[in-house]
Amino acid sequence: MTQTRTWIPEPGLNVLQAIALGAVGFDLAVQHPVGLATAASFGLMVGGSFLGGWGTRRAARPMLLAVAGPAAMLMVRESIWLVTLNVLAVLGLLLLAAVVRDEPNPVAAALGRLIRPLRMMEPAFRSVHLVGKSVKAVAPTPRDISPKTRAILRGVAVAVPVVAVLGALLASSDALFRSIFEFSINMPLIGEHVWFLIVGGVISAGMAGHACWGENRDRVTPPELIGPTELVIALGGIVGVYSVFVITQVVAITAGAGYVRRNTGLTYAEYARQGFFQLLAAAALTLAVLLLLDRYSDTAGRGQRWVGPLQQTTVVLTLSVVAVAIRRLFLYESEFGLTMLRFSTIVFAGWIGIVFVLCGLKLANRLGPDFTNSVMVSAFLVLMTVNVANPESLVASRNIDRFGGTGQLDVEYLLESLGDDALPTILSNAETRGPACARLSRPDDRLLVFNLSRRSAAAYDSHCR
């Protein structure tokens, strides 16, 4: 096996400028309320990737262009759930753009480099060497400094201490002269900016290390640890346990509540509302096993005629389990109401179902090497769809429609846990308008932190007058 390691692009001023932009962008993103400044700060980080040279790679461009989606939503939504997901999406896309290479199936290869800890950490540690070489490349040597520049530097070295001493003496002797130089310094705020600039610089340097560290390795064929017999037995076991589970669900639905109570001691409602997260965990585990076993499906030989049908059967049965999990959460929601956590888990379960459909297409050789790309695109589209749908408003509307006027509406949850995204919906209802107006405070609507939800909340002040 051969390998070559080089810096691509070469260390220099462009790399230092990219790291500096990333540091400034990170500081702005952390120090301001979510809004225009946050979105612009991520724009600086994207600009840094182009300035550093790795943003111009063909494979990196889609990720950097996709940053515009979740970054723009930071000017639209204020829900902590969506803000967190949008920020993680932006940072994940930036990291992926730094790691990706122009190679066959680049996204899967980049994720593979990130998943393996040693392969992930080596370029990050090498970033120290990259910064050092970049500084050395741009720093002038003594022989590069002209005699005139040396004379200026010597003059400054003499003038600075003399002027400082004279200024201090004159300031102590004259109050009016001293007032010219008096100004307040917010040291805690400066310290915070310095800290976040350092953290942002370290993160940006690590990403630059990933982006610039070129490493080419020969393709390594996985050892043939699993043969046709092992594949058939493993897949058959998964199909068997899922088949029994699906049969029990059919029996529970058809036999009725009496049968469930006799065998479990639970009412049908109690039985149906249990096990949501366990079912999702089982689906995620099955997905991982399917993808792992698929690496060895080419070695099945004569057993291949069994492997394909077993794989597809596993996908179909797992989709049934995901559907059961979603149904159980809807039953729970109908009893206790909708929350952002329940809404998010329903969306996540739906996305898991999409991933299994894509997995089925991959196992049937309908996607080829594009499975990883398709999964990422599906996650991106789901995130953008949820942003546009305004989940906090949906949660508020659903609870008001279901429990409004019954005395069971959890007004405290609507006011304490939901933000400006839900305020128009809350203020449009007579039962929740009064408590909402009592707590309504003027939102921050400065241009620097412009956010559409906060601006809309400010416009709804008239409902409380």
Order of alpha helices (4+ residues) and beta strands (2+ residues): beta-alpha-alpha-alpha-alpha-alpha-alpha-alpha-alpha-alpha-alpha-beta-alpha-alpha-alpha-alpha-alpha-alpha-alpha-alpha-alpha-alpha-alpha-alpha
